């Protein structure tokens, strides 16, 4: 049976871009739940989605509590869709099962002892943090926003029995950053419903959460990521409106203020058609970041977003996935971005985890007459971009956002990445060219891939280059393959140039010998890289472009060209084209077919530049490369493939920094790349 959702009877008057109205959101929610309930026999059977082999849980040898978490996660996360439907229609049925009866029964048996799906209590487990805390946060986020759907249908005796389990988990140990929000939700739900809690613990969690705000609406995580939007802003705003305004007005105001700050740039993370970017961890949650669109209409006073544009982007991001047949596995959202891909998921996920992506369906809690529903769809600033690119700099999280009027795509250029992780450390992330996994053979997409050829590494001796003669964790095989940057630093923006640094080895060796100073100049259809190599020892290096998936097994068409001032290589598949142009610092250009690296297909083509430097003390060099993209089938024009009019290399810049450049584009714009003081501007 076909799983992909279709927008039937689209309303092109109200929603000229997507056809989606409130009725279509209801229809889509039913469509998704009908597939989920194929795995439920009656109100007495918990969700038991087929276990997916691989890194996710549960595993056959997992303890019983892990299987209870597996069931509870499915119950809670499918409520993201079921809750809004019950709010609109209390007697709604899916597959002949009344949702209120099903969720009411399953929650009661899960939260009271003595049932096959009863949750363990914290005192029955080793002292640690558990998935249950996370799911309690999601559950009570929904029940705080939609108090009418389940809780009032229990007797007081049933509520009291459930509250004992809720209280024990609400007061239990949590971990740093976003997890505190889960305890906040559970504690607040209890207090709102008349149960005693540790008020000082709740206040402490709240103050910790507010302390993580770094600026521009962004909150510190392991590194900056979508959790800012989906948890700190979405959950935080729900908490503020349903509980915080009354009991902690100052803290609620602080959360409100940060949410409004975030909304100033929030839509710029999305493509013109609403596509969201495959960036950061928890990729299988996908459109959970789109939950910020309806939640923005819960903020006090005038909503910070254009309602027609907000709904257009929200709907577009949902349609990006639910309309694709490869999005579904076992009738439910796959563990991946589009189809199942092991390399994009984490071991804390299970088959039900992707249902968190349906946070934007909380829009059904907004009244019929909300501007979110009544405004005519529009495309915001995209309508005025024409062929230009718009750049937004978020200094605090170290993010540069680029919206390309020529292609309708959006990019994220990350700048504060603490560790080696392709979820974060790519040079750029594009809404229409999802990132690819690392290839240890080189040519990894949108990365500098580095392989040491230093004989001390190859032999496996004296890794730290101290005069000891000792080998310190320096096995020769560690240098046999290519590696990517182990951290990314943000160094500010000057004169229209975005400065960052890719650090290819961790301390103590990252200060002088393994740095690539990055300088990004945004073009109308891509990025001009003017990067300074400070790789002090023998090495090989590749720079990859985005990958092009082999749709239906058809490989990308690759062509090459050479001119007096540059050489180039292009690749194309239906609807997408890439070009890589090297102006200096590279030995050759090539294309590699990768297998098992793409989020969209089993095979993909990646264009890349390569170089090898075998001098014992390689010179600093500028690596000047244009990485261009298109989202149509028109051939590249000569002008598009010649974005640079002239390059003047500067041995010493006007500010006395070595190796810069003065770049004049074909458009007449001039940029000076000057790395002066870049090490003193490191920000991570």
N, C-alpha and C positions, 0 to 999 in steps of 0.2 A: 504494500500500500504506500502511496506517495506520502511523504512527510512534509515536504516543503510547503510553506504557507503562501497563499495567493490573496492579494487584496481584491476582493470581489466587490463589484459596484463602487469603484472609487469615486469619491466626491471631488471633482476637479475644480469646483467653484470655491469651496472652503479650503481645500488642500491641493492646489494645482501642482505641487512638486511630487507628493507621495500618494495622494488620494486617501490618506489615513485620517479618520475622524474618531471620535470617542467610541462609536459603535464598532469600528474596526479594531480598536484596542481590546474591547470585550471579546470580539470574535477571535482575535489572535490568542488571547489568554486561554480561551476555551480550547482552541486548536492544540495548544501546547500541553494543556492538562489532560486532554483526551489521550494523548500519546503516553503521558506518564502513567495514567491510570490503567493502561493495558497491563501493568505489572501489579495490579491490586485486585484481589478476588472478592473481598468483602470488607466491611468496616472493621473486621476483626484481624485483618492481615496488614502488618506494617509494609511500607514501601520496601521492596527488596529488588532494587535494580540489579541487573546482571553485573557481577564483579568483573572489572576490566583488568586483565593481566598487565603487569608492568610495575612501575614505581609507586602507583597510588595505593591507598588502603581500601578495604581490608585485605590482608593476605591470609592464606589458609591457616597459618600457625599463629595468627594474632590472638590475644587473650579475649575473653568474652566481652569485656567492656568496650573493646574496639569495634566489635560488631554492633553493640548497642549504639555507639556513636554513629556508625554507618547508617543505621535506621533512623536515628533522631535527626541527623543532618538532612536526610531526604524529606522527612516530615516537615522540618522547619523551613527548608529552602523552597519547597514547592508551595508553601503557604504564601510566598511572595506573590504568586499568581492567584492562588485560591482565596486569599484574604480579601483583596479588592473585589473579586466576584461575589463573595458572600456579603460584602458591604452593600453592593448594589442590589443583590437578589438573595435574601437570606435562605431561600429554599432551593438554591441552585443545585443541580445534579450534574455529575460527569460520569458517563458510562453506567447510568442507573444507580449511582451511589450519591446520596445527599452529602455535600461537602461538609456542612456543619456537623452532621452526625459522625462522619469519618474523622475529621480533625479533632472534634470534641472527645470522641472515644479514645483515639490514639494518644492524645496529649494527656488525658487522665491516667491511662494505664502506664504511660512512660514516666509520669511524675508522681506516681504512688507505688509503694513496694508491693511485691507479690505477683507481678505479671511477667509474661515472657519477654516483654520489651521494656521492663522497668529500668530506669537509669540507676547506675550505682551512685552511692553517696561519696563525697570526697574522703570521708574517714575510712571508707572501704578500699581505698586505693593508695598507692605510695604518694607522698606529698609532692605534687608536681602540677603543671598546668595541662588541661585536657580540652579536647574538642568541644565538650559539652558547654564550657563557658562561652565559646564563640557562638554556638547555636542559641544559647539563652539570650545573648545580645540581639541576634536577629529576630528571635521569637517575640521579644518584648518591644523591640522597635515597631513591629507590626501591630501588636496588641495595644501599644500606647497610641499609635496613630488611628487604629480602627478598633476602638474599645467595644464596639457593638457586635463583633462577629462571633465570638466564642465564649468569653469569660462570663457574661451575664446568664448564660444557659446552664451553668453549673449551680448546684445547691451550695449553701454556705459551708456545709460539712465537706463537700468535695473541694471547694476552694481552699479551706483550711488545710486539708490533707496535702494538696498540691503545693501550698505555700511553704510547707516544711522543706520539701526538696528544693524548691526554688531558692529559699533563703540560704540553705547550706551552700549551694553553688554560687549564689550572688555574693556571699561573704568570703568565698574561698580565694586562695592565691590566684593572682593574675600575673601577666607579664607586662613588659614595658609598652609604651606607645599605644597603638590602636586597641589593644585588648582591654585596656581600662574602660573603654566605652561599653564593652559587653557587660561588665559588672555594674556600670552606671545604669544601663537600661533595666537590668533585672532588679537592682535595689530601688530604683525610682518607681518601677511598676508595683513592687510590694508596698512601698509607702503610700502611693496614690490609692491603693486599694485597702488601706487601713491596717497594714501589718507593720510591726515594729522592726526597725533596721538600725544598724550602726550609722548614725548620721555623720559622725566624724569621718568614717571610712569613705562614705559617699562624697563628702566634701573634699577629702584628700584626693580621691580619684579625679574629681572634676578639676581641681587646681593643677594636678599633674598634666592633664590633657591640655588645658589652656596654655600651660608652659611650653608645650611643643610647637606652638605657632611660631613660625620663623619670619613671616612677612608675605605680603601679596596673597594672603589666604592660604598659604601652604604650611603644612605641618611636617615636622621631621619624622621620618620612619627610619628603617635601616639605611635607606637613601630616599630621596623624594620620589613619590610614585602616586598611582591612582587612589591609594587608600586615603589620601587627603580629601578627595572629592567624595568618595563613596561612603566612608565611615565618619571622618571628622566633620564633613559638611552635611551629608544626608542624614546620618544617624543623629549628629549633633543638633541639627535644626529641628528634627522631630522631637528630640528630648526637650529643647528649649520651649517649643510651642505647647507641648502636652504636659510638661511638668516644671521645667526650669523657670519659666517666667514667674510662676507663683512662689516657688520655694527658694530659688537661688537667682534672683533677677540680675545681679551683677555679673555672675558667670554666664548666664544666658545671653546677656548683652554682649559679652566678649566673644562668644561663639557666633552670635549674629553678625558682629562687626567683621570677623574674619571671613565669614561666608560671603558677605557683600564684597569684600576685597577680591576674593577669588572669582566672583562672577564678572569682574571687569575684563578678564581675559579668558574665561572658561570656554566660550564658544570657539575660540581660535584653535583649540585642540582638535577640532573636527573638520573633516573635509567639507567641500561645498555641498555634496550630496548626503552629508551626515555620517559618512564612514568614520569610525574611530580607529585610533592607532594601536597597533600591536606593540605595546611598550610596557616595561616593568614586569613584575612577577604576577602570579595569579591570573595568567592570561586567559584561562578558561572562564573567568568571570565576565569577560568581554564588556557588554553594555552596562555593567553596573555603574560605570561612570556617567552614563546618561541619566541616572536618577537625579542628578543635580538640576536637570531642566524643570521637572514638575516641582521639586522641592523649593526652587527659587521663588515659587509663588506662595510659599508658606512664610516667607520673610515679612517682617513688619513693614507697613507703608507700601509705597509703590514698588512693584516687582522690578528687580534690576535687569531683567532680560526682556527683549522684544518678544511678546508671546507667540507671534506667528513664526518667527525664526526659531524660537525655542522648540516648538512642536515639530517644525520641519526637521531640525537636527535630531531630535529625539526619535522621531519616526524613522528617519533615514538610517540611524544606527541600528535600530531593531531589524529593519528590512535587510540590512547588510548580511545578516546571518539566517534569520528564520526562513527566508525564501530560497535557501540553498539546500539541495538534497544531501550534500556531503557534510552538512552541519550536524546531522542526526546520526546517532549510533545507538542501536537497540531502542529506537523510537524517541530517544531523548537527546538533549544537546551533548555533543561529543566532548571528550577531554582533549581539547586542542584550541585552535583559533577557528579554523573552518572544520576540517576533519581531525580525527585523532592524531596527535603528534606527541610522542613521548618527550621530545626535547623541550617542549614549552611548558610542561606541567611540573608540579611539585609533589613531594610524597605526602603532604598533608591534605591532598585532595582525594575525593572518592567520586563514584559515578554521579552522585547527586549534587556535587559542588557547583557545577555550572548554573544551577537554577538561581543562584544569587545574581546572575546577569539580568534577571527580570525586575530588578529594583525600579526601573522607569515605569513599570505598571502601577506603581503607587500613585501615578497621575490620576487613576480612577477614584482616588479619595478626594480629588478636587471637585467642587460642585459643577453642575452642568453649565452654569453661567460664568465660570472662570474664564478669564481672557486666554488661558492656555488652550481652551476648547473653542472659543468663539472667534478668535483672530484668524484672518486669512494667512495661510503660509506665505513666507517670503524668504529670501536668501541673504538677508542682512547686508553686511559690507561687501559680500562677494559680487553683488550686482554692480558695484562701482570699481572693482579692481581691474577689469579688462585684462590685459596681459601682464600686469605688474605683480610683483611679490610684496607682501606686507610682512614686516618683521616686528615681533614683540619680544622684549627682553624682560625676563623675570629674574631680577638680580639675586633675590634671597635664595630661591631653590636652584639658581644657576641654570635656568632653562631658556633657550631661545626657541620661539615659535615662528614658523614661516608658513604663510598662506599664499599659495601660488595661483594667481588669477588665470594663468595660461593653461593649467592642467586641472584646477579644482582640488588639488591635493593639499594636505597640510603635513608639516614636518615638525618633529621635536629634535632639537640639538641639545643633548644632555651635557652638563658641566660639572656635577658634583656626584661622582660615583666612587664608592669607597673600596670596591673589590672587583675582581674579575668575574663578570657575569654578563652574558650577552643580552639578558633582559634589560640591562641598563647601559652597558658600556659601548654600544655602537656609536659611530660618529654621527649618525642621524637615523631617525625612524620616520617612515612615510606611510600615510594612511592607505595608499594603493600599491605599495611594494613591501609587504610584510617581511620582517627580518628573518634571516636564515641562521641555522646552527653553524657552529664553528667547524671548519675542515682543517685537521692538523696537517694536511698536505699543502696548505696555503690557498690564497685566493678567497678567503672568507669574505662574505658580503659585508659591505659598509664597515670595514675594520682595517686597521693596520695589523697585519699578521707578521710576527717576528720570529726568526730562527737564528739563534746564536751559532756562529761558526768560529768563535774564539777557541783556539786549541786547548785552553785550560778547561773550558766547558766540555769540549769534545772528549778530552781525556778524563775529565772528572776530578780535577785537582784544583785546590786553592780557589774555591768559588768566590770568596770575598776579596780576592786579590790583595790580601794582606801578605806580609813577608813571613809567613809561618810554614809554608809547604804543606799545610793540612788541608785535607778534603772535608768540607763541611756541607753535608746534604747536597752533594753535587754529582749525582749519578749521571754518567754520560748519556743514558737514554732520555734524560729530561730535556736534552737539547736536540733530540732527533726529530721532533715535529715542531710545527709553528705554534706559537701562542699569541694571544691578543692582549690588549692593555689590561693591566692589573688594577689601575685606578684612573679616573679622569678628573682633572682639576678645571675649575672655572677661573678665568683671569680677567674678565671684564670686556667691555666693548668700547672701542675708540675709533672715531672717524668712520663709522659704518662697518668696521671689521670686528668680528667676534673672535675673541682669543680664549683658547683652552690649552690644556696639555694632556697628552696621553703618556702615562707612565708604564713602561713595559716590564719593569721588574720592581718588586717591593723592596723596602729598606733591608739592609743598609745601602743597597746599590742604586737606588733610584734618584740620587741627588745629582750625579754628574754624567752618567754614562748610558742611560736608557730612557731618554726623554725625546718625544716629538712635540715641538711647539706648534700648535694648531692655529691657523688663521683662516676663518671662513668669510668669504664675500658672497652675499646672496645675489644670484642672477635671476632674471625673470623665469627661468625654467630649470633651476638647479643651483649648485654651489660651485664656486671657484675656490679650490684649496690652495693656499700658499703656505705650506708647512715647512718648518725648519727641523731638519734631522740633527739631533745631538746624540747619535748612537756612536759610542766611542770605541767599539770593538768590532771585529769581523762579524758580518751578519748577512742574512738574506731578509728581504722585506717585500711584502705585497700590499697593495691597496685595492680592496674590492669595491665594486659598485653594488647597487641593489641586485637581487636575484630575479630572474624571470622564470616562472613555473612552466613546465612542459604540459600544457593543457591537452588532455586526450592523447598524451604521449607524443605530441608534435614538438620537436625541438625549436628553439629560437633561431631565427635567421641572423647570422653574424656577418658583418662586412667591416673592412678596414680602409683607412685612407691615410695619406701622408702629404704634408705641406712643408714648405721651408721652415716655418716656425713651430711646427707641432706634428704630432701623429695622433691618430684616433681610431677607435673601434666602436661599432654600434651593434645593438642587438634588438630584435623586435619579436613580439608575439601579437596576436590580434588584440587591439585596444591598448597596448602598452609598448613604449619604445625607450631605450636607454642609449646614452652615448658617453664614452669616457675619452677625454682629450688630454694628452700629456704635453706640457710645454717645457718641462725640464726636470732633471733629477731622477729619471727612470731609464732603465735599460731597454725594456720592451713592454708590449701590451699583449694580452692573451685573453682567451675565454676558456672556462673550465665547466664541465658538467658535474654537478654535485648530485649525490644520491642520498635521500633521507634527510635532507637539510631544510627543505622548503616547507612552509606552513600550508601550501596550496596543492602541491603535487609531489609525487615520489622523486621526480627529477627536476632539475632547474639548471639554467645557465647563468654564470656570473662572469662579468667582464672584470678584468683586474690589470693593474700595472705591477711590474716587478723589477727588482734591482738586487745586485749582489756587490758587496764591498769587502775586499779581502786585505786591504792595507791594515797593518797592525794598529795604526792610529788614523781611522778614516776622518776625512775632513767634514766639517759641517756643510750641509747643502740645503738649498731650497728645493722642495718637491712641489711643483706647480701643476695642478690637475683640475680640469673641469669635469664635474659629474652631473650630467643633464638627464632629464626625464620628460616624457610626454605620455598622455593618456588618450591617444587617438591613433588612427592608422595612416595619417598623412606622412609622406616622406620628410626627412629632415631637410631644411633649406641650407644653402651654403652659409647664409648669415647666422642661422642658429648654431651651426657647427664652427663658427668663428666668433665666439663671444668676446675675445680679447683683441684689442687693437695694438697694444704695445706693452712690453714689460721692460722696465729699467731696474736692473739688479743693483743693490746698494751694499757695498762691502761694509760701510759704516753709515748708519742713518744719521739724520740731523740731530737726534737725541743721543748719539754716540753708542748705539746698539749694533752689534755685528749682524750682518746678513739680513737685510730687509729688501723690500721691492716697492717700486712705484708702478701701479697697474692702471692702464687706461683701457676701459671697455669700449666696445664698438659703439655703444650708446653715447659715448663721450664722457661718462662718469669716470672720475679718478679716485683711486684709493691708495693710501700709503700703508704698507704693512711694516710695522715697527714693533719689534719684540722687546723694546726697552723696559726693563724692570719686571719682566713677566714672572720671574721666580719670586719676586716680592709681592706679587698680586695673587698668589695661589690661594684658592678658596675651595674647600671641600667639606 
